[in-house]
Amino acid sequence: MPNLPFSVFDTQRRIHPSISELVQSTLYPTLANSNTVAEYPRVPGITKRLFWLHHKHPKSGWNNSQDTIKTSYSNEFEIDMVSALVSYLIRQGVYKSGEIAVLTPYLGQFKKFQQKLGSSMQIIVNDRDTEDLASLEVDVDNKLSKNKKSPAKISALDGIRAATVDNFQGEEADVVIVSLVRSNKEKKCGFFSVSNRINVLLSRARYGIYIIGNSHTCSNVPIWTQVIEILGHKSNIGRELELQYPKHPETRNLVSQPDHFVQFSPNGGCNRRGGVGDFAFDQAAIQMGSLIEASALGLQCDILLISDYIDLCRKSADGSRGG
């Protein structure tokens, strides 16, 4: 039988082209994009779907003598910044359970994310990370496990996913937020010096990815150098992340600190005041018929979660009785 000509189609159908460009330019130059991925929706509330938020806040070692993760690292600034960004995205009222994922390389940082995020929302943890923590004799609070919900004011969805990068291989999420942790003048990026780990990190997000970390620390690694250059050409790296609000896209704010989210957007929308037509309601509120006169209550143009609605109704009733 004669040899017949053939061609191999290496086409990805998961990731928006602006994100897949990072792995196409560095690791998989023959990888093509399916036509459908260009139609993926934008990430609501943020101008760019791809951004590296650069900072120089130092990492720290694991300093609790009772913990067995002696060699792990954490970064307090990144814990606070990621938590603020996650809360902001949840308040957009768009994402369902598991569609937002927080990734980090180190178990020390992973555990602290559980503690920080778990105080206000449910954290979904896969079996591999649970086993890794257990094998190091780290106590995992049952209320943060994948089988139990934590009552949370901001939980417009059932939960977000948190994982170490190694244990997120083969998984994906609509939006991925990455905490790099390492931050030093010596440009030692540790875990992320290995190309296959960088590949996993950059190829897990479908609609949007936000990297939070010191880009200078990574700049000695050739793949990271290429990634930083690509991001720089399109202004997708910097010290400030730009927020853009769906109801009023002309209103934008730059955030570089965790408290900026509360300052500019305490409930997920802008600070501009408007009538009820400018007010967005999450699905739970709509189902309960919670169309209230936002202007009468002096509300900002924001996302209204069902718990917020209940609070507002109580305040409105108290005000009426007092008048």
Backbone torsions as a table, in degrees:
resi	resn	phi	psi	omega
1	MET	NA	126.6	-176.3
2	PRO	-66.4	151.6	176.6
3	ASN	-71.7	125.7	-178.8
4	LEU	-98.8	140.7	178.4
5	PRO	-67.1	146.5	177.6
6	PHE	-147.4	164.0	176.7
7	SER	-136.4	149.8	179.8
8	VAL	-105.4	124.0	179.0
9	PHE	-98.2	110.8	179.3
10	ASP	-103.1	88.3	-173.1
11	THR	-121.1	131.1	177.5
12	GLN	-98.5	141.4	-175.9
13	ARG	-124.8	22.3	-174.6
14	ARG	-115.8	-33.5	-163.3
15	ILE	-115.4	139.6	175.7
16	HIS	-59.5	141.6	-175.5
17	PRO	-55.3	-34.6	-179.5
18	SER	-65.7	-25.9	177.6
19	ILE	-88.4	-43.8	-178.9
20	SER	-63.6	-22.0	177.8
21	GLU	-56.9	-30.8	-178.0
22	LEU	-64.6	-39.5	178.8
23	VAL	-86.6	-26.9	176.9
24	GLN	-66.7	-38.1	-176.9
25	SER	-80.7	-17.4	-174.3
26	THR	-114.5	-40.6	-171.6
27	LEU	-121.3	-33.8	-174.6
28	TYR	-130.4	76.2	-175.6
29	PRO	-65.0	-20.9	-179.6
30	THR	-92.6	-1.5	-178.0
31	LEU	-71.2	127.9	179.2
32	ALA	-108.1	163.5	179.3
33	ASN	-104.1	137.2	170.8
34	SER	-67.2	151.3	179.9
35	ASN	-62.1	-27.4	-173.8
36	THR	-71.7	-29.0	-173.8
37	VAL	-69.4	-23.8	178.4
38	ALA	-68.7	-16.4	-178.0
39	GLU	-92.0	2.7	-179.2
40	TYR	-59.7	144.1	-178.9
41	PRO	-69.3	156.8	176.1
42	ARG	-74.0	163.7	174.9
43	VAL	-82.6	115.8	-176.2
44	PRO	-66.1	137.8	175.8
45	GLY	92.9	-7.8	-179.1
46	ILE	-131.7	135.6	-176.3
47	THR	-62.3	-44.3	-175.2
48	LYS	-110.4	143.4	177.0
49	ARG	-85.8	-12.2	-178.7
50	LEU	-134.6	120.2	-179.2
51	PHE	-157.8	140.6	173.6
52	TRP	-108.1	112.4	177.6
53	LEU	-88.5	104.9	-175.9
54	HIS	-84.0	141.5	174.7
55	HIS	-151.4	170.8	179.8
56	LYS	-124.2	19.4	178.6
57	HIS	-69.6	129.7	-174.1
58	PRO	-72.6	153.5	173.1
59	LYS	-81.3	171.1	176.4
60	SER	-135.4	158.1	176.1
61	GLY	-84.4	171.9	178.0
62	TRP	-80.5	108.2	-168.7
63	ASN	-107.3	11.1	177.5
64	ASN	-90.9	113.1	-174.3
65	SER	-64.3	-18.4	-179.7
66	GLN	-86.0	-8.4	178.8
67	ASP	-93.1	149.3	-177.0
68	THR	-95.7	-2.5	176.1
69	ILE	-86.9	76.3	-174.2
70	LYS	-74.9	-28.1	-173.5
71	THR	-103.1	7.2	-177.4
72	SER	-84.2	163.5	-178.7
73	TYR	-122.8	158.5	173.3
74	SER	-146.9	165.6	179.5
75	ASN	-142.0	108.3	-172.9
76	GLU	-63.7	-38.9	179.0
77	PHE	-60.9	-43.7	-179.1
78	GLU	-67.4	-34.5	176.2
79	ILE	-60.4	-47.2	-179.0
80	ASP	-68.9	-40.0	-177.2
81	MET	-69.2	-44.5	178.6
82	VAL	-62.8	-42.9	-179.7
83	SER	-61.4	-41.6	178.8
84	ALA	-65.9	-40.3	179.5
85	LEU	-67.3	-41.8	177.7
86	VAL	-60.5	-46.9	179.8
87	SER	-60.4	-40.1	178.8
88	TYR	-63.7	-44.8	179.9
89	LEU	-65.1	-39.9	178.3
90	ILE	-60.7	-38.8	-177.7
91	ARG	-72.6	-3.8	172.3
92	GLN	-73.6	-15.3	175.4
93	GLY	70.8	25.1	-175.2
94	VAL	-109.5	-42.0	-167.8
95	TYR	-87.9	141.0	179.5
96	LYS	-96.5	-179.0	-176.8
97	SER	-55.6	128.2	174.4
98	GLY	80.6	0.1	-177.4
99	GLU	-84.0	-11.7	172.5
100	ILE	-112.7	132.7	180.0
101	ALA	-128.7	139.6	174.5
102	VAL	-110.2	123.4	-178.0
103	LEU	-118.5	143.7	176.8
104	THR	-151.4	152.7	-176.5
105	PRO	-79.5	-24.7	-168.4
106	TYR	-111.9	140.4	178.7
107	LEU	-62.9	-33.2	178.1
108	GLY	-60.5	-45.8	177.5
109	GLN	-68.0	-39.1	179.1
110	PHE	-58.9	-45.4	-179.8
111	LYS	-64.0	-39.5	179.7
112	LYS	-68.6	-32.4	173.7
113	PHE	-63.8	-40.0	176.1
114	GLN	-56.7	-45.9	-176.9
115	GLN	-68.1	-43.4	-176.9
116	LYS	-71.5	-54.1	-177.1
117	LEU	-71.7	-33.1	-176.9
118	GLY	-67.6	-13.7	177.9
119	SER	-75.1	-14.7	-177.0
120	SER	-133.3	-3.0	-179.5
121	MET	-159.4	166.7	178.0
122	GLN	-80.3	138.1	177.6
123	ILE	-111.2	126.0	178.5
124	ILE	-97.0	119.2	-176.9
125	VAL	-118.1	133.7	179.6
126	ASN	-79.8	165.6	-175.0
127	ASP	-62.0	-34.7	-176.3
128	ARG	-65.4	-43.1	178.2
129	ASP	-70.1	-36.9	176.4
130	THR	-60.2	-42.9	179.5
131	GLU	-67.3	-38.8	179.2
132	ASP	-63.2	-42.3	177.4
133	LEU	-65.6	-42.4	-179.2
134	ALA	-64.7	-37.5	-178.1
135	SER	-66.8	-22.9	177.5
136	LEU	-97.8	12.8	177.0
137	GLU	59.2	38.9	176.3
138	VAL	-95.2	130.2	178.8
139	ASP	-72.9	124.3	175.6
140	VAL	-105.2	117.0	-178.7
141	ASP	-60.0	127.2	-177.1
142	ASN	-58.6	-31.9	-177.8
143	LYS	-70.0	-12.7	178.2
144	LEU	-101.0	1.6	-178.3
145	SER	-74.4	169.7	-173.7
146	LYS	-73.8	-9.6	-173.6
147	ASN	-103.5	0.7	-176.3
148	LYS	-136.4	133.4	-179.9
149	LYS	-84.4	145.9	172.4
150	SER	-107.9	123.8	-179.6
151	PRO	-61.1	128.0	-173.6
152	ALA	-141.1	134.6	-179.3
153	LYS	-62.8	-37.8	-173.0
154	ILE	-93.9	6.7	-175.4
155	SER	-79.4	79.4	173.1
156	ALA	-76.1	-7.1	175.3
157	LEU	-131.7	171.8	-173.0
158	ASP	-79.7	-17.4	178.4
159	GLY	166.3	159.8	172.4
160	ILE	-110.7	158.6	179.8
161	ARG	-97.5	142.7	174.6
162	ALA	-133.0	137.2	-175.6
163	ALA	-158.5	157.1	166.2
164	THR	-79.9	152.7	-174.6
165	VAL	-60.1	-44.1	-179.3
166	ASP	-57.8	-35.5	-176.1
167	ASN	-92.0	7.9	177.3
168	PHE	-106.5	7.4	177.4
169	GLN	-62.4	136.5	-179.3
170	GLY	83.7	-3.7	178.5
171	GLU	-110.9	168.5	179.5
172	GLU	-152.9	166.6	176.5
173	ALA	-150.7	157.4	178.4
174	ASP	-62.1	-46.0	179.3
175	VAL	-127.0	130.6	179.2
176	VAL	-119.2	132.1	175.4
177	ILE	-116.0	125.8	-173.1
178	VAL	-112.8	132.0	172.3
179	SER	-108.9	112.5	-176.3
180	LEU	-78.5	-27.1	175.0
181	VAL	76.1	-60.9	-172.2
182	ARG	-65.9	134.5	-179.9
183	SER	-152.5	107.0	-177.1
184	ASN	-155.7	157.5	-179.9
185	LYS	-74.3	-21.3	-177.6
186	GLU	-77.2	-4.8	179.3
187	LYS	60.8	42.3	175.7
188	LYS	-101.6	104.5	-175.9
189	CYS	-98.6	3.0	170.1
190	GLY	57.4	-116.3	-175.0
191	PHE	-49.3	-41.1	-174.1
192	PHE	-89.9	27.1	171.0
193	SER	-86.7	-11.6	-174.0
194	VAL	-96.6	130.1	-172.0
195	SER	-63.7	-38.8	-177.1
196	ASN	-68.3	-30.2	176.1
197	ARG	-71.8	-37.9	175.7
198	ILE	-62.6	-40.5	178.6
199	ASN	-60.9	-46.1	178.3
200	VAL	-59.4	-45.8	-178.6
201	LEU	-58.4	-44.8	-172.5
202	LEU	-84.2	-9.1	-173.1
203	SER	-118.0	20.8	-179.1
204	ARG	-97.5	-19.1	-174.2
205	ALA	-93.6	139.7	177.7
206	ARG	-93.3	-49.2	-173.6
207	TYR	-104.4	-35.3	-175.8
208	GLY	-158.9	148.0	177.0
209	ILE	-139.1	136.0	-179.8
210	TYR	-128.1	116.1	-178.7
211	ILE	-100.2	128.7	178.1
212	ILE	-119.0	115.5	-177.0
213	GLY	174.0	171.8	179.8
214	ASN	-82.5	108.2	-178.0
215	SER	-68.5	-28.7	178.7
216	HIS	-64.4	-35.9	179.7
217	THR	-62.4	-32.2	-177.7
218	CYS	-89.5	-6.3	-167.7
219	SER	-72.4	-7.1	176.8
220	ASN	-86.4	-10.2	-179.3
221	VAL	-93.3	122.9	-174.3
222	PRO	-52.2	-44.0	-178.9
223	ILE	-64.6	-42.7	178.3
224	TRP	-63.4	-37.4	177.8
225	THR	-58.7	-42.7	177.3
226	GLN	-65.0	-44.5	-179.9
227	VAL	-61.1	-46.1	-179.8
228	ILE	-61.6	-38.6	178.5
229	GLU	-65.7	-43.7	178.6
230	ILE	-61.2	-46.2	180.0
231	LEU	-64.0	-39.1	-179.6
232	GLY	-63.8	-38.9	-179.7
233	HIS	-61.5	-28.6	-177.1
234	LYS	-110.0	17.0	178.7
235	SER	56.1	38.3	179.6
236	ASN	-104.0	23.2	176.1
237	ILE	-145.7	140.4	-179.4
238	GLY	172.0	-178.6	-177.4
239	ARG	-87.5	-7.0	-178.0
240	GLU	-134.3	134.8	176.2
241	LEU	-98.8	131.6	-176.6
242	GLU	-93.0	124.7	174.7
243	LEU	-92.6	139.9	177.5
244	GLN	-138.7	126.7	-167.8
245	TYR	-95.5	130.9	-175.1
246	PRO	-54.9	-40.3	-178.3
247	LYS	-73.1	-32.9	-179.2
248	HIS	-135.0	76.8	-176.3
249	PRO	-62.3	-18.5	178.4
250	GLU	-74.1	-15.7	178.4
251	THR	-91.9	122.5	-177.6
252	ARG	-136.0	148.4	176.7
253	ASN	-137.3	148.3	177.7
254	LEU	-103.7	130.7	179.7
255	VAL	-119.3	137.0	176.8
256	SER	-134.9	-7.5	179.8
257	GLN	-130.5	151.8	-179.1
258	PRO	-55.6	-39.2	-176.5
259	ASP	-73.8	-9.5	177.1
260	HIS	-65.0	-31.8	179.8
261	PHE	-63.1	-42.5	178.6
262	VAL	-70.0	-37.2	-179.3
263	GLN	-64.6	-46.9	-175.0
264	PHE	-92.2	-28.7	-173.2
265	SER	-147.9	72.9	-174.6
266	PRO	-61.8	-24.4	-178.4
267	ASN	-129.1	18.3	174.8
268	GLY	103.7	-10.2	178.5
269	GLY	-122.4	-173.0	-177.6
270	CYS	-82.9	173.4	-179.2
271	ASN	-86.0	-0.2	179.9
272	ARG	-68.1	134.0	179.5
273	ARG	-92.1	145.2	-178.6
274	GLY	-157.9	-179.1	179.1
275	GLY	-82.1	-174.8	-176.0
276	VAL	-63.1	-26.0	179.1
277	GLY	-67.8	-22.2	179.0
278	ASP	-90.0	-2.5	-171.8
279	PHE	-96.8	132.4	-179.6
280	ALA	-102.3	140.1	-179.4
281	PHE	-118.7	138.7	175.6
282	ASP	-75.0	167.8	-172.0
283	GLN	-61.2	-37.6	-179.4
284	ALA	-62.5	-39.5	179.6
285	ALA	-68.3	-40.3	179.7
286	ILE	-62.8	-43.6	-178.7
287	GLN	-62.7	-27.5	179.6
288	MET	-89.9	4.9	179.9
289	GLY	68.8	36.5	-172.3
290	SER	-87.2	43.4	178.1
291	LEU	-85.5	96.8	-177.8
292	ILE	-107.9	163.8	179.7
293	GLU	-78.8	95.0	-176.9
294	ALA	-61.2	-39.4	-177.7
295	SER	-64.3	-35.6	-179.5
296	ALA	-66.3	-29.7	179.9
297	LEU	-90.7	-1.6	178.5
298	GLY	69.1	37.6	-175.2
299	LEU	-84.6	157.5	172.7
300	GLN	-82.6	163.6	175.9
301	CYS	-73.0	100.3	-169.0
302	ASP	-150.3	173.6	173.2
303	ILE	-83.5	131.6	179.1
304	LEU	-105.0	113.2	174.6
305	LEU	-86.6	158.6	-173.7
306	ILE	-61.7	-35.5	178.3
307	SER	-67.2	-36.4	176.4
308	ASP	-64.4	-40.2	-178.7
309	TYR	-60.8	-44.2	179.5
310	ILE	-61.3	-43.8	178.9
311	ASP	-61.7	-42.1	-178.3
312	LEU	-66.3	-39.5	178.2
313	CYS	-62.0	-40.5	179.2
314	ARG	-64.5	-43.6	179.8
315	LYS	-64.6	-40.1	179.3
316	SER	-63.5	-42.4	179.4
317	ALA	-65.7	-41.5	178.6
318	ASP	-63.5	-39.0	179.5
319	GLY	-66.0	-38.4	179.4
320	SER	-65.8	-41.5	179.9
321	ARG	-67.1	-36.6	-178.0
322	GLY	-71.6	-26.2	-179.0
323	GLY	-80.3	NA	NA
